[in-house]
Amino acid sequence: MSRKFTRGFLVLALLLPITPAVSLAAQPADPARAYADLTAQATKLNEEVLRAQEDLVQRKAELDRATATVVAAQQIERQAKRDEDDFRQQVDLITQASFEGARFNQLSALLVADSQQDFLNRLEMMRILATDRAESLARLSGAVEKARQAHHVAETARTRAAETTAAAEKLKADLDGRNQALQAQIGEVRSALTRLPAPVVRQLRDPGDRSAVSVPGGTAGLALTFALAQRGDDYRYGSTGPDQWDCAGLTMKAYAAARVSIPRTSGGQAGVGRAVSRSEVRGGDLIIYYSSRSHVAMAVDNTRAVHASTEGQPVKIAPIDAIGPIAVIRRIEG
């Protein structure tokens, strides 16, 4: 290669814009897809936080019951100890009386009796003393056993209370950690939402079909009517209304409006009522999605469901099979 050609090549290279090499892996992901992935992760975290909150409430209730058992058992133990002391004194008095000559047998009664009536009186005294001693010993034995049992119950309850306290503290720490992760995930979701193209954001925020919908009668109809009335409301993690909802908060309050209590979480709602097949779905059925059972919607009919979807999207009607992979379908009524 000539020097002239080489100098020309170098000049051309210097004049051309420098474009850094970017690998396919380093290219930014599709914003809409990234947003969908982030919201799915946040929804799962939200469900985990809610379940941890429920577990913590249950642990605290167990602790309250164990503590109450300790208090009650201690009261029984104290009373049994008092009874034990009283009955022991009675036994001691009878024993002392025996040593002082109050204990007789039939021969001694006969030898010292002044008359036949005196002999009978002494025999009656012997019977009374023997009865009193037997009763006092029985009461003493019962009081001792009652005190022992109460002490055992108290100690067992104290152990259970200590274990429950430790479990509750561990759950609380776990809940705090999960909640921090959830808040960080929510921050990422909201940040991703700001990077979405305007047409995508408009599509997400579209409340969809808000026309009148025919509902079944009974409890299912009342619940569905409530859920449909929330169309257009915002989604918010952990919310149960009145104007912001997460998925399970909406379905829980919908059935509460129909005077039916169901669990707070989608995982909990996956165990209520009875299971029905996809072909049997009708208005008011609960459709739980994903293997983690982290999302729930309420069937409008056999093809549509109303649900609080995720951050950035209002409560809306969507095709049942487009929401996600179905884990289980539950019917609360009928």
Residue pairs with C-beta under 8 A, 6 or more apart in sequence:
31 192
31 195
31 196
31 197
31 200
32 196
32 197
32 200
34 192
35 189
35 192
35 193
35 195
35 196
35 312
38 185
38 188
38 189
38 192
39 189
39 310
39 311
39 312
40 310
41 185
42 182
42 185
42 186
42 188
42 189
42 237
42 310
42 311
43 237
43 247
43 294
43 295
43 310
44 290
44 292
44 294
45 178
45 181
45 182
45 185
46 182
46 237
46 238
46 246
46 294
47 248
47 265
47 266
47 267
47 292
47 293
47 294
47 295
48 178
48 182
49 175
49 178
49 179
49 182
49 238
50 238
50 248
50 264
50 265
51 265
51 267
51 268
52 171
52 174
52 175
52 178
53 175
54 263
54 264
54 265
54 268
55 171
56 168
56 171
56 172
56 175
59 164
59 167
59 168
59 171
60 168
62 160
62 164
63 161
63 164
63 165
63 168
66 157
66 158
66 160
66 161
66 164
67 157
67 161
69 153
69 154
69 157
69 160
70 154
70 157
70 158
70 161
73 150
73 151
73 153
73 154
73 157
74 150
74 154
76 146
76 150
76 153
77 147
77 150
77 151
77 154
80 143
80 144
80 146
80 147
80 150
81 143
81 147
83 139
83 143
83 146
84 140
84 143
84 144
84 147
87 136
87 139
87 140
87 143
88 140
90 132
90 136
90 139
90 140
91 133
91 136
91 137
91 140
94 129
94 132
94 133
94 136
95 133
97 103
97 129
98 129
102 125
102 129
103 126
103 129
104 122
104 125
104 126
105 126
106 123
106 126
109 119
109 122
109 123
109 126
110 119
112 122
113 119
113 122
182 237
186 237
186 311
189 310
189 311
189 312
190 311
190 312
193 201
193 204
193 311
193 312
196 204
201 312
204 312
204 313
205 312
205 313
205 314
206 316
207 231
207 232
207 314
207 315
207 316
208 231
208 316
208 317
208 318
209 316
209 317
210 231
210 232
213 224
213 228
213 300
213 317
215 221
215 224
215 225
215 228
215 283
215 284
216 224
216 282
216 283
216 284
218 333
218 334
219 255
219 258
219 259
219 260
219 284
219 332
219 333
220 258
220 282
220 283
220 284
220 285
220 331
220 332
220 333
220 334
221 283
221 284
222 257
222 258
222 259
223 251
223 254
223 255
223 257
223 258
223 260
223 284
223 298
223 332
224 254
224 283
224 284
224 298
224 299
224 300
224 306
225 257
226 253
226 254
226 257
226 258
227 250
227 251
227 254
227 298
227 306
227 315
228 300
228 306
228 317
230 241
230 245
230 250
230 308
230 315
231 306
231 314
231 315
231 316
231 317
232 314
232 315
232 316
233 241
233 243
233 244
233 245
233 308
233 314
233 315
234 243
234 244
234 245
234 314
235 244
235 245
235 246
235 308
235 309
235 310
235 311
235 312
235 313
235 314
235 315
236 244
236 245
236 246
236 311
237 246
237 311
238 246
238 249
239 245
239 246
239 249
240 246
240 249
240 250
240 252
240 253
240 264
241 249
241 250
241 253
245 253
245 308
245 315
246 308
247 266
247 295
247 296
247 297
247 307
247 308
247 309
248 263
248 264
248 265
248 266
248 268
248 269
248 296
249 264
249 308
250 298
250 307
250 308
250 315
251 262
251 266
251 269
251 286
251 296
251 297
251 298
252 262
252 263
252 264
252 269
254 298
255 261
255 262
255 332
256 262
260 332
260 333
262 268
262 269
262 272
262 286
262 332
263 269
263 271
263 272
266 288
266 289
266 293
266 294
266 295
266 296
267 288
267 292
267 293
267 294
269 286
269 288
269 296
269 330
270 286
270 288
270 293
270 296
270 327
270 328
270 330
271 330
272 286
272 330
272 332
273 286
273 330
273 331
273 332
273 333
274 330
274 331
275 328
275 329
275 330
275 331
276 285
276 329
276 330
276 331
277 329
278 326
278 329
279 302
280 329
281 287
281 299
281 301
281 302
281 320
281 329
282 299
282 301
282 302
282 331
283 299
283 300
283 301
284 298
284 299
284 331
284 332
284 333
285 298
285 299
285 329
285 330
285 331
285 332
286 296
286 297
286 298
286 299
286 329
286 330
286 331
286 332
287 296
287 297
287 298
287 299
287 305
287 320
287 323
287 326
287 329
288 295
288 296
288 326
288 327
288 328
288 329
288 330
289 295
289 296
289 297
289 323
289 324
289 325
289 326
289 327
290 324
290 325
290 327
291 325
291 327
293 327
293 328
295 307
295 323
295 324
296 307
297 305
297 306
297 307
297 318
297 320
297 323
298 305
298 306
298 307
299 305
299 320
299 329
300 306
300 317
302 320
303 319
303 320
304 317
304 318
304 319
304 320
305 317
305 318
305 319
305 320
305 323
306 315
306 316
306 317
306 318
307 315
307 316
307 318
307 323
308 315
309 315
309 316
309 318
309 323
320 326
